[in-house]
Amino acid sequence: MLVRRIFNVLVHFTMKDGDREVYQRPLREVMRYIDYNSNDLDRIKTHLETMASTPMVWDTSTDDDEIWSTAALVAHASIIRPKKKGLASHLEWSFAKPIRQKLLAPKKWTQLSLVMHTKLKSGASIALFEICARYETFPGQRTMRQPYEWWYPVLTGTREDVVPEYKYFKRDVLRPAIAEVNMHADFMVELIEHRRGNKVAELQFAVRSKPTEAIIDADAPRFDGELLERVIRLGMSQADARAICEKHDPPLIQAAIDYTEKRAAKQPALDSTAAYFKTALKKGYKEPAKAVRPHQQAALDLPDPEAEKGRLRAAYDANQRDQALAYWQELNSEPAQELITEFLATEPPRVIARAIKKDRLESMSARTAFTEWLAAKLWTEPTTDDLLKFALKDGYSDAAVGYPARTGRTA
């Protein structure tokens, strides 16, 4: 898990800095990005050693030649710790030229975003995301077809002479990884099993984009990776930066960042840029707004139709979830439990199923998953007319809750 995070952060900086022979970043900054709070550098060194000794093999073809190539995942890595006190340690790394060219070619490399780093919790889900993301826009939208014994080390990072039986691999690795990717990514992954007789011999994955309105994740951050990165660069750990980005509106965070960066560029130097930023955010400090001419203001106030449409659909779906919850709460215990049992039969992610079995709908994530499913069961997909009526009903942000008002499927 940690080695994947380190590699993806190195790739992130490499793509950001462009084509260079050698790349360098303050070691503390890299450790913040991978959310590593320990002083144990030996573990970091071990993972860098692993990357430097991991071969990549590929074949290319030209009009005249078939070319087989191999290179280490990372050509070199150095941790530079100055003997003079007060100077920061740095991490330096490089990639072999062919590897670097592939990393810097956006069509050939899919970078795992920093936001996705904070959402995917297992090495298998990260590996599955990395593979499937490349095929979202690929003709056919299917990954390569390989024996399940090939997929096991690729997803788990474990190279064993004997892999477990397929049913255990599916139960312990595939299902949780697929559920986690489908919960957080902007595409859906479906497992395709190719059988030879009664046994599953080969696997591949189908990848399809989610409709824009379907990308609503109860645990998803309301910020992008660039905003998270700017907060981290002020000296915050990734966990603290994420918590700030989840708690505050992006415009307030951006204003506090701008204010802090402008102050940090002046003398005397700040004792703690991170602490200053927290104070600026808490007290709402921001740079004075520039005067805007009337005709410019009118242009700035025009709403973005696509953004408004997305907000309307998100509000509509939230309202439907509230209606579904109210409907379920009105049921007697027996039919209410039947719906819970029916939902669990759809095999939701293990963490959701555990939460429901333990506390029913007390957990926010469990309640959101269940009510999304129940709303889809009770009502059909909304038409444009449905959305328009919803928008006009006292303003969509204050829409009244009722159930089940629309025609469609019934429980």
C-alpha positions in Angstrom: 0.0 0.0 0.0 2.7 2.5 1.0 5.0 1.6 -1.9 2.1 2.4 -4.3 1.5 5.7 -2.6 5.2 6.7 -2.8 5.4 5.7 -6.5 2.2 7.6 -7.4 3.4 10.7 -5.6 6.8 10.6 -7.4 4.8 10.2 -10.7 2.6 13.2 -9.7 5.7 15.4 -9.2 7.3 14.1 -12.3 4.3 14.9 -14.5 4.1 18.3 -12.8 7.7 19.2 -13.4 7.9 17.9 -17.0 10.9 16.3 -18.7 14.0 16.4 -16.5 16.9 14.1 -15.9 16.6 14.3 -12.1 13.6 15.3 -9.8 13.8 16.5 -6.3 11.4 17.5 -3.5 11.8 18.2 0.2 11.5 14.9 2.1 9.0 16.3 4.5 6.7 17.4 1.6 6.8 13.9 0.1 6.0 12.4 3.5 3.0 14.7 3.9 1.7 13.6 0.5 1.8 9.9 1.4 0.4 10.7 4.9 3.4 9.1 6.6 3.9 10.5 10.1 6.6 8.2 11.4 10.3 9.1 11.8 11.3 5.6 10.6 13.1 6.4 7.3 14.3 2.8 7.0 10.8 1.8 5.8 10.8 4.5 3.1 14.3 3.4 2.0 13.1 -0.2 1.8 10.3 0.8 -0.5 12.5 2.9 -2.7 14.9 0.0 -2.9 12.0 -2.2 -4.0 11.1 0.2 -6.8 14.7 0.4 -7.9 14.9 -3.4 -8.2 11.5 -3.9 -9.8 11.8 -4.5 -13.6 9.4 -3.2 -16.2 9.3 -5.2 -19.4 7.6 -4.1 -22.6 7.5 -4.8 -26.3 7.4 -2.2 -29.1 7.2 -2.5 -32.8 8.5 -0.4 -35.7 8.3 -0.9 -39.4 11.7 -2.6 -39.3 12.1 -4.1 -35.9 10.4 -5.9 -33.0 11.9 -4.4 -29.8 12.0 -6.0 -26.3 13.0 -3.6 -23.5 13.4 -3.7 -19.7 14.2 -1.0 -17.1 13.8 -0.6 -13.4 10.6 1.1 -12.1 12.8 3.9 -10.7 16.3 4.4 -12.1 17.7 5.8 -8.9 16.5 7.3 -5.6 18.5 9.2 -3.0 17.6 10.7 0.4 19.9 13.7 1.0 20.3 14.7 4.7 22.6 17.8 5.2 25.0 17.5 8.1 24.6 21.2 8.7 21.7 21.9 11.1 18.7 23.9 9.9 18.8 22.6 6.3 15.9 20.4 5.0 16.4 16.8 3.8 15.4 16.1 0.2 14.3 13.1 -1.8 15.9 12.8 -5.2 14.8 10.4 -7.9 15.0 9.7 -11.7 13.4 7.5 -14.3 15.0 5.8 -17.2 14.3 7.8 -20.3 11.9 5.3 -21.9 9.9 5.1 -18.6 9.9 8.9 -18.3 8.6 9.3 -21.8 5.7 6.9 -21.0 4.9 8.7 -17.8 4.8 12.1 -19.5 2.6 10.8 -22.3 -1.0 11.4 -20.9 -2.6 9.0 -23.4 -0.4 6.2 -22.2 -0.4 6.8 -18.5 -3.3 7.2 -16.1 -2.3 9.1 -12.9 -3.9 8.2 -9.7 -5.1 11.5 -8.3 -4.3 12.7 -4.8 -8.0 12.8 -4.0 -8.4 9.1 -5.1 -5.4 8.4 -2.8 -7.5 9.5 0.2 -10.6 7.5 -0.9 -9.2 4.1 -1.8 -8.0 2.3 1.3 -6.6 -1.1 0.0 -3.8 -1.9 -2.3 -6.0 -4.1 -4.4 -8.5 -1.3 -5.0 -5.8 1.1 -6.0 -4.3 -1.5 -8.4 -7.7 -2.2 -9.9 -8.4 1.5 -10.3 -5.0 2.1 -12.0 -5.7 -0.7 -14.5 -9.4 0.0 -15.3 -9.0 3.8 -15.6 -6.9 3.2 -18.7 -9.7 1.4 -20.4 -12.6 3.8 -19.7 -12.2 5.5 -23.1 -10.7 2.4 -24.8 -12.7 0.8 -27.6 -14.7 -2.0 -26.2 -14.1 -0.7 -22.6 -12.6 -4.1 -21.5 -9.3 -4.9 -19.9 -7.0 -7.6 -21.0 -8.1 -11.2 -20.5 -5.7 -13.1 -18.3 -5.7 -16.3 -16.1 -6.9 -15.6 -12.5 -3.4 -16.7 -11.3 -2.0 -13.7 -13.3 -4.4 -11.3 -11.7 -3.7 -12.4 -8.1 -0.1 -10.9 -7.8 -1.1 -7.9 -9.9 -3.8 -6.9 -7.5 -2.4 -8.0 -4.2 1.3 -7.3 -4.8 2.0 -10.8 -3.4 4.1 -13.1 -5.4 3.5 -16.7 -4.3 4.2 -20.0 -5.9 0.7 -21.2 -5.0 -2.2 -18.8 -5.3 -5.4 -19.4 -3.2 -8.5 -21.1 -4.8 -10.4 -18.7 -7.0 -13.5 -18.6 -4.7 -11.3 -17.2 -1.9 -9.6 -14.8 -4.2 -13.0 -13.6 -5.4 -14.3 -13.3 -1.9 -11.4 -11.7 -0.2 -9.8 -9.6 -2.9 -12.0 -9.1 -6.0 -15.4 -8.3 -4.5 -14.1 -5.7 -1.9 -11.8 -4.0 -4.5 -14.6 -3.8 -7.1 -17.0 -2.5 -4.5 -14.6 0.2 -3.3 -13.7 1.3 -6.9 -17.4 1.4 -7.9 -18.2 3.5 -4.8 -15.6 6.2 -5.3 -14.5 6.3 -9.0 -16.3 8.0 -11.8 -16.7 4.7 -13.7 -18.1 1.3 -12.9 -16.2 -1.9 -13.0 -17.8 -5.3 -13.7 -16.0 -8.7 -13.3 -16.2 -11.0 -16.4 -15.4 -14.6 -15.7 -14.4 -16.9 -18.6 -14.9 -20.6 -17.8 -13.3 -23.7 -19.0 -15.7 -26.4 -18.2 -16.9 -25.8 -14.6 -13.9 -23.8 -13.5 -13.1 -20.1 -13.9 -10.0 -20.0 -16.0 -9.6 -16.3 -17.1 -10.8 -12.9 -15.9 -11.2 -9.5 -17.4 -13.1 -6.4 -16.3 -15.6 -4.3 -18.2 -15.4 -0.5 -17.6 -18.2 1.9 -18.2 -18.5 5.6 -17.3 -21.1 6.6 -14.8 -23.7 9.1 -15.9 -22.7 12.6 -14.6 -25.7 12.7 -12.3 -24.8 9.3 -10.8 -21.5 10.5 -9.5 -22.8 11.3 -6.0 -20.6 9.8 -3.3 -21.7 10.4 0.3 -18.0 10.2 1.4 -16.6 12.0 -1.7 -14.8 15.3 -1.0 -16.3 18.5 -2.4 -12.9 19.7 -3.6 -10.4 18.8 -6.3 -6.9 17.5 -6.1 -5.3 20.9 -6.8 -7.0 22.5 -3.8 -5.8 19.6 -1.6 -2.3 20.0 -2.9 -2.2 23.8 -2.2 -3.2 23.1 1.4 -0.6 20.4 1.8 2.1 22.7 0.5 1.4 25.1 3.4 2.8 22.5 5.7 -0.3 20.4 6.5 -0.4 16.7 6.6 -2.6 15.0 4.0 -5.1 13.9 6.6 -5.4 17.4 8.1 -5.6 19.0 4.7 -8.4 16.6 3.7 -10.3 17.3 6.9 -10.0 21.1 6.2 -11.2 20.7 2.6 -14.1 18.6 3.7 -15.2 21.0 6.4 -14.9 24.3 4.6 -16.2 25.6 1.3 -13.6 25.8 -1.5 -13.9 29.6 -2.1 -13.1 30.2 1.7 -10.1 27.8 1.6 -8.8 29.4 -1.6 -9.1 32.9 -0.1 -7.3 31.9 3.0 -4.5 30.2 1.0 -4.1 33.3 -1.2 -3.9 35.5 1.9 -1.4 33.2 3.7 0.8 32.9 0.6 1.0 36.7 0.2 1.9 37.1 3.9 4.4 34.3 3.7 6.3 36.1 0.9 6.9 39.1 3.2 9.2 39.7 6.2 9.4 38.9 9.0 9.1 35.2 8.3 6.2 33.3 9.7 6.9 30.9 12.6 4.4 28.5 11.2 2.7 28.9 7.8 0.3 26.1 8.6 -0.8 27.8 11.8 -1.2 31.2 10.1 -3.3 29.5 7.4 -5.6 27.9 10.0 -6.1 31.3 11.7 -6.8 33.0 8.3 -9.4 30.4 7.5 -11.0 30.5 10.9 -11.3 34.3 10.9 -12.2 34.6 7.2 -9.1 36.6 6.1 -9.0 37.3 2.4 -7.4 39.7 0.0 -9.5 42.8 -0.8 -11.6 42.3 -3.8 -10.7 44.3 -6.9 -13.3 46.7 -8.2 -15.5 45.3 -10.9 -17.2 47.4 -13.5 -21.0 47.0 -13.8 -20.9 45.3 -17.2 -18.2 42.9 -15.9 -20.3 42.1 -12.8 -23.3 41.2 -14.9 -21.2 38.8 -16.9 -19.7 37.2 -13.8 -23.2 36.6 -12.3 -24.4 34.5 -15.2 -25.0 30.9 -13.9 -23.3 28.0 -15.6 -26.2 25.9 -17.1 -24.4 22.6 -16.7 -23.4 23.3 -13.1 -27.0 24.4 -12.3 -28.3 21.2 -13.9 -25.9 19.1 -11.9 -26.8 20.9 -8.6 -30.5 20.4 -9.4 -30.1 16.7 -10.0 -28.0 16.3 -6.8 -30.7 18.1 -4.8 -33.4 16.0 -6.4 -31.6 12.8 -5.6 -31.0 13.9 -2.0 -34.7 14.7 -1.7 -35.6 11.3 -3.1 -33.4 9.7 -0.5 -35.1 11.6 2.2 -38.5 10.5 0.9 -37.4 6.9 0.7 -36.1 7.1 4.3 -39.4 8.6 5.5 -41.3 5.9 3.6 -39.2 3.1 5.2 -39.6 4.6 8.7 -43.4 4.5 8.4 -43.5 0.8 7.7 -44.2 -1.9 10.3 -41.2 -3.8 11.5 -41.7 -6.9 9.3 -41.9 -5.2 5.9 -39.2 -2.8 7.0 -36.9 -5.7 7.7 -37.8 -7.4 4.5 -36.5 -4.3 2.6 -33.3 -4.5 4.6 -32.9 -8.2 3.7 -33.6 -7.5 0.1 -31.0 -4.7 0.0 -28.4 -6.9 1.6 -29.1 -9.6 -1.0 -27.7 -7.2 -3.6 -24.3 -7.7 -2.0 -23.4 -4.1 -1.1 -19.8 -3.3 0.0 -18.8 -5.2 3.0 -18.4 -2.1 5.2 -22.0 -1.1 4.3 -23.4 -4.6 5.0 -21.6 -4.7 8.4 -22.9 -1.3 9.4 -26.5 -2.2 8.6 -26.3 -5.6 10.4 -24.9 -3.9 13.4 -26.9 -0.7 13.7 -29.3 -0.8 10.8 -29.3 2.8 9.3 -27.5 4.7 12.1 -24.4 5.0 9.9 -24.5 7.8 7.3 -22.8 5.8 4.6 -25.2 2.8 5.3 -28.2 5.1 5.3 -27.2 6.8 2.0 -26.5 3.5 0.2 -29.8 1.9 1.4 -32.0 4.9 0.6 -30.4 5.3 -2.9 -31.3 1.7 -3.5 -34.9 2.1 -2.1 -35.5 5.3 -4.1 -34.5 3.5 -7.3 -36.9 0.7 -6.3 -39.8 3.0 -5.5 -39.6 5.4 -8.4 -38.6 5.5 -12.0 -35.8 7.6 -13.4 -36.9 11.3 -13.3 -37.9 13.0 -16.6 -37.0 16.6 -17.5 -40.6 17.5 -16.5 -40.1 15.9 -13.0 -36.9 17.9 -12.5 -38.6 21.1 -13.6 -41.6 20.6 -11.2 -39.1 19.8 -8.4 -37.2 23.1 -9.2 -40.4 25.1 -9.1 -41.7 23.6 -5.9 -40.7 26.3 -3.3 -37.2 26.3 -4.8 -35.4 23.0 -5.1 -33.2 23.6 -2.0 -36.3 23.8 0.2 -38.4 21.2 -1.5 -41.0 19.6 0.8 -40.7 16.0 1.7 -43.5 13.6 0.8 -43.7 10.0 -0.2 -44.2 8.2 -2.5 -45.8 11.0 -4.6 -44.6 10.0 -8.1 -45.9 7.1 -10.2 -43.5 4.3 -10.9 -42.4 1.0 -9.4 -43.7 0.1 -6.1 -42.2 -2.0 -3.3 
